[in-house]
Amino acid sequence: MTNHAPARYSRSQRPRLRTVVGATALAAGLSFAPVVAPAGSAFFTAAGPSAAQAADPMQITGTRIYDTTNSLGNTSTLSSKISALSKKHNVDLHVVTIDKFENPSGSQAWTKALAAKNNWGSADVVLVIATESRQAYFLAGSTKTLSSDQQTKVYQNYIKPKLQNSDYSGAALAAVEGIEAQKGGSSSSVVTGVLGVGAVAAVGGGVYAARRRKRRKNAPQQNTYNAPRPVPRPQVPEIPLEELRTRAGSALLQADTTMSRAKQELEFARAQYGDQQVARFEEEIARAEELMRRSFQRQQLLTDSIPDTEAEQRAWLSEIIDNSQAVARISQEQDAQLAQMRDLEQQAPQAIAALNEHLPQVRSTVAECSARYAQMKERYLPSALEPISKTAALLESNLALCTDELQKAQQLVDTNRAEAVAHLRSAEEASAQILALSNAVTNRNNELNAAQEALSTDLLSIQRDVAEAKSLAMSQGRSDLAAVAAGMEAVLGQVTQSSTARPNDPLALANQLRQLSSELDKSMTEMRATRDRSRAASQTLDRTLRSAHAAVTGARGYIDNRRGAVGPTTLTAISEAERHLMNANRMRNSNPLEALNEANMALQQANDAQNRAAREMGQFSERSSGGGGNSWGSDLAKGLLLGAILNTLGSGSTHSWGSSSGSSSSGGGWSGGGFSGGGGGDWGSGGGDGGSF
């Protein structure tokens, strides 16, 4: 498997257009409340005779994947994962794509009719995606298989975010992932109940328990998307693949957390001694960051849609473990040397006094940030503020933690210097976290304001393009182009109206305009002069880069401020997003087309990272609060710190974080029983809302 790169690019592209107005024309637009173009709206009816063809519930035999719209691409990985799901959890997932629901026209009724026609039973689960009408329905044969609440979680948290990006293959794979999670799948566990502040203090004082494994020689060299995938070399064959995957996930998470801690200690030392004194530490940490980037690239190869052989998986997992252990060693060494430079054991009284003097400014930062966030909530929709969600709670929690830990440090400094230093470190970290949260809010506010200001310019630009399309369609007798222009003109009116409404989501609106512009460019490429094509391509690239930058920055800030809650797959996604964005910026002048591909991949990876991190943060909050209320005090910040502690110690995760995309199993088979004869499932209300996505 050495020539995947071309396929990787082609698989990342959007589904093909099945009508004059492609499914991706509103890929972002229908994702958000400000603009919803339901089936039958002007945008879709403008296509006239080329409108979507309806599908009746059909008989399906011999397959669990029935892709009538050719929207899923290569389904080998999906088929393998569905079979593994059936074998492990006795849940048989069926994925069906159609143009739109009809006969019956309701999505729920259609899906139930499909189940009845195929005699599916209580162990069956079905996901139906109507790509042209942009509707979907997710339904389990019995609430004993998946409860109504579980079905809703799978659809809303896993499937729908992919559908909103027109990633239909990703939505199907996300359905498997969501079912796995509801049936006891992968999420890291953080035991906050049995570890008190003493545990926080211990790690705050620099306690680490990373294990050093022997490095192998001649590890595979760094892979890029423009080079062949590395030649696999079987390693550690005596370790089962699943165990190796679990070790790699834990090692990657531990390395990232340890490196983050060393970088934080570097900033503390920089503030105290200046840039020159910490330069040598920066060089070593930069070396560790490069190793982390390589590991994240390997992890991405393991979790992409391309099947991998067992030899490839073993080689890449082994390299992740080696790199992660090297990162942990480098980070721990730098952290220890920086701590020695600061000499908090001797300087504790002065450091405590300095932080105490700084505390009023910290409180002021919390108050100002909370006020700014409240103002943003009046101007912008929750979707626009997702990367800074829970900021108010995190600010208050970190302020309480900083105050509590500083008070304990003051009480102990004369009687137990080591423990006082541990509490001081925790207080410093909480103070630094408050600054990071404040910066994230400021950055998001600036991005949203800039996006709002750019909307008027972008709207005028696309209105000119639509007028050009209408003129060309008339002069050349292109009824198909006229239909596209008419449909887009209708949507532009809705976007214009939403752009002046409050609250709104200017980034979502900008993303809609980017999608519209891209679809129009495809329709007009052959008719435009070379100069006009270059101008249009440049404008599309600029819009995409703005969207990608906002998505990457927002996701990175969200993840960095919640490191104790997120897993290695999320960290991989944001690292890959940053790499693609860097490539896009580097190539924007020399190779605009490739830069656009990279920017689109950065946007997709950042959105995936944001969605994953939000799910993991929600799961973390539920575990930590025991399902109770939201009165956290310092516990939320403490819990996130404890999560980071367990990651640093290499514990807390008992599940495999990786992907067995190369595995194959034939378990499963059809769950009979019959829908009509009382032996099948009850086929209740389902988790898909049936509305536009």
N, C-alpha and C positions, 0 to 999 in steps of 0.2 A: 504494500500500500504506500506507494511513494509519489504518486502524482495527484494529490488531492486538491492542490491549490486552485486550479481553474474551477473545479466543481464547487469548492467552497464559496467562490464569488457568485457563481450562478445560483446556488441554493439560497443565498442571502437576499436575492432579488425578490421583489413583490410578485404576487400571483399575476398571471397573465390577464389581459382584458378579455372578458367574455362578451361584452356588449360595447357599444360606442363609448359609453361612459364607464371606465374601468372601476373595479372594486376598490382600487387604491386611491381613487380621486378624493375620497373623503376619509381616508384611513385614520387621520388624526381628528378630523372635524367631528365625526360622530362619537368621539370618545368623551366629549365634555358637554356639560349642560348648555353653554351659551348657544351652540348651533347644533340642532338635530334635524336631519333631513329624513323623515320617515319614508317607508316604502309608499310609493304613490305620489310623492311630492313632485314639484315642478322639475327638480333636478333629474329625477329618474324618468319621468314620463316624457321628457324632452327627447329621449332616444327614439321614440316612435316605434317602428316595426322591430327595432333591434332590442326591445325590452327583454327582460329575463324570461326564460321559459320555465313554467311551473313544473313541479314534480309531484306525482302521487306517491303515497307509501308503497314501497316495492318489496318483492320477495328477494331476500339476500341469502345465498347459499355458499358455503365453503370459504368464507372470509369474514373477518371482523372489521375490515376497513373497506368501505364502499365509496370511492371518490368519483362521483359523477361529474364533477366540475374540474377535475385535474388540478386541484388547488393544493394538494398535500405533497407533491413532488415524490421523491424516493421514500417509500414507506417501510423499508426494511428495518430501520431502527425502531420505528413505531410498532411494527408487528412484533418484534422481539420483546419490547417492553410490555406490550399487552399480554403476550404469552407468559412472561415472567410474573406479571401482576396476577394472572389467573392461577398460576401454580402456587404462588406464595400466599395469596389472600382469598382465593376462591371467588374472585370478582372478575366477570367477563365483560370487558369494555368493548362496545361497538362504536365506531366513528363513521358517520355518514355525512357527505357533503352534497348539497343540492343547490339549485338556483334560488328558489323561494318556496315557502309553504303554500300548498293549495290542495284542495280536495282531501281533507279539510284545510281551510285556510289558517286556522289558529295553530300556532307552533306547538302548544301543549297537546291539543287534540291530534295533530299530525303525528307527533312522536309516539303517543299512545297507540295510534292506529298502526304505526310501523311495528311496534312491539307485538301487538296482537297478530299482525299478519305473519310475523316470523316465529310466533309461538315462544317468545323469549320468557324466561322465568325470573324467579326472585333474585338469583345471583347475577343477573344481567344488568348492565348499566349502559346507557346510550347517550352519545353526544351527536346532535344533528346541527350542522352549520349551513345556513342559507347564505351563500356568499354574495349574491346579487342584492337581495333585500336586506342584507346585513342584519340578520337575526340568528339566534341560536337557542337551542334548548338542551338541557342536561337533566337526565332523569334516571333514577334507579328503580329496579323492579320491586324493591321492598325497602321499607325503612329499617329493616333488620340488617340489610346490606350496608346502606348509608342512610342515616337519619335525615330528616328534612333540613335540619340545621347544617349537617355535614355536606349535603348536596349544595346548599347555598354557599358555603365556604369554598368548596371546590370550584364552583362556577365563578363567584365574585373575585376570589383572591388568586386563582390560578389561571382559569380559562379566559375570562373576560379581558384581562390586560393584554393578552396575546391577540385576541380578536380585534381589539381596538387599534392594533398596529397592523392589521391584515396579515398577521403571521398565523395562518391556519394550521400549518404543520406544528408550529410551536404550541398552539392551543391544544391540539390533540395530545402532544407529549406532556403538556402541563396538566391535562386531565389525569394522566397516569400518575404524575407526581403528586397531585392533590389528593387522589384516592389513597396513594401510599401514605401520605401524611395523616389522613384521617383514620387509617387502619393501623396506625402505630409506626409511621415512617420516620424520616430523618429530621430531627431537630435537636440541637444541643441542649443538654439539661444543665442548669446552673443551680446548685444547691445553696440557696441563700439562707435557709432556715437554720442550718447547722454551723455556719461560719459567722462569727460576730466581727466586731470591729477589730478584735485582736488579729484576725486573719488579714483584714485590710491593712492593719499596721505592719504585720510581718512582711507582706509583699511591698508595702510602702517603704520599708527599711531595706529592701533589696534582696529578698529571699527568692531564689529561683531553684527549680528542680528539673532542669532539662537534661536529657540523657544524650550522650555523645555516641553516635554509631560510627563505625569505621568507614571512611570515605573510599569509594571504589575509584580506580584509575580509569582514565579514558572515558569519562561520561560522555554521552551524546552531546554534540555541539548545539548551540542555540538554533532554533528553527524560526523561519519567517514565512509569511504567506506567499512570498515569491520564490521560495526554495522548496525542494522536495522535503517531505516529512522525514525525520531521521530514521536511519536503518535500525530496526528493532534489535535488541540484544537481550535475550532472556536473562533475568537476574533474580536471585533469591527464589528459585523454583519450589523450595520446600515450604514456603509460606503461601497459604491459600490466597487467591486473588482478592477476595472480599476483605480479608484481614489486612492485606497490603494496602488496599484502598483506604481502609479506616486509618491505618498508621499514617499514610500520606496526608489525609485530611487533617488529622490532629497535629502533625508536624508543621503543616503549612499555617494553620491557625496559631499555633504556639510561636512560630517564627515571626509572623506579622505582628502579634501582640508585643513580643519582646522587643522588636525593632521600634515599634511605636513608643514604647516606654523609654528606650535609649534616646530617641529623637526629642522626647519631652525633657529628659534630663539635660540634653544638649542645650535646649533653649533656656533652661534655668541657669546653666553655667554661663551662657552667652550674656544673659542679663546682668550677671554678677561680675564677669571678667572681660567681656568684649569679644569681638569677632576673632582677633588674632590668636587668642589663647585657645580657642576651640576649633581652629582650622583643621588640625590633624585628626580630630575626632570626626569632623564632617566627612573627610576623605574615606575613612573606614565605613561609616554609615552609608555613604554613597555606594561603596562596593557591595554592601549587604542589600541595598535596594535593587541593584542590578541582578543579583542572584534571585531576589524575590520576583522580579519581572520575568525571568526565565521560568521560574516555577509556575507562575500564573499562566504563561503561554502553554506550558505542558498540560496544566489542568484544563485549559480551554480545549485542547485537542481531545482530551478524555471526555469532555461533556458536550462536544458539538454533535451534529446530526450524522456525521460520517462514522460508519462502523469501524471498530479497531480490532485487530487480532489480539489474542492474549499476550503474545510476545511484545507487541507495541505497548499495551497497557502496563505490563511489568516494567519495561524499560523506562517509560515516562514516570510511573509512580516511584520507582527507585531513585530517579533523578530528583524528583520533588523532595523526597526524604533527605537525600544527600544535601541538596541546596538549602533546605529548611534548617537542617542541623548546623550547617556552616553559618547561616544567618543568625541563628540563636547564639552560637558561640561568639561571633563578632559583636553582636548587640550587647551580650552580657559583659564582654570584656570592656567595651566602651562605657557602658553604664557604670561598671565598677570603678573605672579610672576617673570618670567624671564625678562620681560620688566622692572619690578620694580627693579630687581637686577641691570640691566644695567643702569637704571636711566638716560635715554637719555635726559630728560628735563634739568637736571643739567649738564650732561656731553656732551651736543651737540657740543660745540666748539671744544673740544678735539677729539670727534668721527669724526667730519667733517674733522679736520686736519689730523687724522690718515688715513681716506679713501682717502683723497687728496694725501697724501704721497704714498699710495699704488696704485694709479691710473696708474703710468707708468708701474708697474708690470702687471696690468690688461691688458693694451694695448699690452704688450709684449706677454702675454698669448694668446690673440686673434690672433696676427700675427703668432706666432709659430703654433697654432692649425690650422689656415687657410692654412699655408704652408704644414703641414702634411696631411691635408685633400686633398689638390691638388695633392700631391704625391700619395696618395692612389687611387685617381681617375685614375691615369695612370696605376696602377698595377691591379686594381680590377674592376669588372663589377658593374653597378648600383645596381643589385640585392644583391651584397655583402655589399653594402654601405647603403642599405635602412634604417637600424636603426639609421643612423646618417645623413639622408638626410636633406637638408635645414640648415645644421649646419653653413655654412658660413653666410647665411642671419641672422640666430639667433644670432650668435656671434656679428656681426656688429650692429644689432638692440639693443641687450642688452648693448653693449658698448656705443651706442648713448644715451640710456635711463639712464645708470649710470652717464654719463657725464652731461646730462641735469638736472637730479634730484639733483646731488651733487651741481651744480651751483646754483640752486634755493634754496637749503638748506643754502648755504653760504650767499646768498642775504638776507634771511629772519631771520637768526639766532639772530640778534640783535633787530629785531622789532616784530617778531611773532614766538616765540620759538616753540610752539606746531606745527605750520605748517611746520617749518623748520625740526622738528623731523620726520614728516610724509614723507617729501621728502628724508630725510636721509635714512629712512627705505627702501624706494623704490630703492634708489641707492645701498644700501647694498644687497638687494635681486637680483638686476641685476648683481652685481659683483659676488655673489654666483652662479648665473645661468651660468655665463661665465666659472667659474671653473668646474661646473657640465658638461657643454657641452664639455669642453676640456678633462675631464676625460673619457667621453663617447667615444670620438674619439680615445684616447689613448688605451682604453680597446678593442675597435673594431679592431684597428690596430694590437694589440697583438694577438687577437683571430684569425684573418685572417693569420697572419704570422705563428702562431703555426699550424693552419690547413694545410697551404701550406707545412710546413716541415713534417707533419705527412702523407701526401699523398703518398710519396714514400714507406714508411713502410707498409701502408695499402694496397697499390697496390700489393706489393710483397706477403703479407699475403693471399690476395684473389686469386692471381694467383696460389699460392700453393694449395688453396682449390679447385680451378677449375681443376688443374692437378689431384688432388686426386679424384675428381668426375669423370673425364674421365677414370681414371684407374679402379675405382670401376665399372663403367658402362660397361667397356670392359670385366672385369673378371666375372661379374655376368650377363652379357647379358641384361643390362637395357638400352634399346633404348631411353626411356623417359628421363632418367638421362643424357644420352649422348647429347640429344637435348638441355636440359637445360644448360649443360656445354658449348656447342658450341655457344649458344646464348649469354651467359654471357661473353664468351671469346671475342666475337665481340664487346660487349659494353665496356669491359675493355680496348680494344684498343683505343676506342674513348675517354674514360676517361683519359687514359695515355697521349694521344695527347693534350687534353684540359688542363691537369695539368701543362704542360710546356708552354702553350700559355699565352700571356699577351695582354689585361687584361683577367682575369678569375675570377671565384668565387670558391675558395677552399672549403668553407663551403658547397656549393651546391654539389660539386664533392664528398666530404666526405659523404654527406647524401646519394648520389647515391650508393657509395660503401657499406654503411651500409645496404641499402635496398637489394642490390645484395647478400651480405653476409647472411642476414636474410632468403632470399628465398632459397639460397643454403643449409643453415642449415636445413630448413624444409625438403628438398628433401633427405638429407643424414643422418637424425637423426637415422633411424633404422639400417643403415649399418655401422655407426661409432662405434668404441669401446668407452667405458665409458670415458676413459681419453681424447680421441679426442673430444668427445661431450662437456666435461667440458672446454677444451681449446677453442673450437669454441664459446661456449656460453659466456665465459669470454671476448673474443675479440669483440663479437657483443655488449656486454654490455658496454665495454669501448668506442667503437665508438659512441654508442647511447648517452651515458652520455656526451661525448664531444660535440656532436651536440646539445643536450638539453641545456647544460650550455651556449653555445654560443647564442642560440635562446632566452633563458630566460634573459640573461644579456643584450643582444641587445634590446629586447622589453622593458625591465624595464627602461633602460636608455632613450629610445625614449619617453616613456610615461611620465616619471618624468620630462623631459625637455619640455613637452608640456601639462602640466596638465590642463591648461585653455581650452583646446580643446577637451579633451576626456570625455567619459561618463562612467557610472557605470558598464555597461556590459564589457567594455574594462578593467576596473580596476579589475573586478571579474576574467576575464580570466588570467591576469598576476599574480594575487594573487594565483589562483589555480595552475598555472604553477610552481610557486615557491614552493608551498606545495608538489606537486608531485616530483619535483627535490630533495627537501630535503628528502622525503621518499626514493627515489631511492638511494641516497648517503648513507643513514642510513642502507639500507638493502643489499647493493651490495655484502657484504661478507656472511651474514647470510642467505639470500634468493635471489640469483641472478636472478631467473626467475621472481619473483615478482618485483624486482628492475628494470628489463627490462621493465615490464609493466608500472611501474611508470615513467620511463624515457621517454617512448614513449608518455604517456599522457602529460608529461611536455612539450615535443616538440610540440605536437599538440596544446595545450593551448597557448603556447608562440607564435606560428605562427598565431593563431587566434587573439591573442591580438595585435600583430604587424600589421596584415592586417586591423583590426578594427581601430586602432589608426591612421594609415596612411589615411584611408578614412575620419575619423573625422577631422584630421588636414587639409586635402584638402578642406572639406566643410567649416571649420572655416576660412581658408584663402580666399575662394571665398566670404564668407559673409563679412569679414572684409575689403577686398579690393574693394568690390562692382563689382567684375569681372574685375577690372582694372589691371594695370601692377604690377611689383614686386619691385617698388622703395619704400621701407618701411621706411627707417630711423629708428627711435625708435618705430614706430607704431606697428611692429610685436611683439616685446617684450611687449609693453604696452597692446596690444590686448590680449595676452596670460595672462598677469597679471590681466586684467579686467575680463577675463573669470574665472580665479581663484577667483576673488572678488565676482562675482555673485554666484559662487558655494558656497563660504563661507557664503554668505548672504542667501542661500537657494532659490535663484531665477534663472531665465534664462532658466529653462527647463519647457516646457509646454506639453511635450509628455510623454507617458509611456515608461520607459526604460526596463520594465520586459518582461516576456513571459507568455502568457496564454496557456501554453502547455496542460493544462488539460481541456480547454474549448472545446466545440463542437457546431457546428452549421451546419445546413443543407441547408443554403442559396445557391443560385447560379443556378445550372442547366446549360444546354448547350445553348450557344449563337448560335442560328440558323442563317438563312440568306443565307447560301449556298456560298461556294467558287466559284463554277462554274457559277452560274446564275447571277452574278453581285450584289447579295445582301450581299455577304460575304466580307471578308477583302481583302486588296490589297496585303498582305503578301510580304512586301518589302525585303530589303537586310538583315535585322536582325542584332543582336548584337553579335552572336557567330561567331568567325572567321573561324570555320570549320577545323582549323588546329590541329596539335597534342597539347595536353595539358600536 
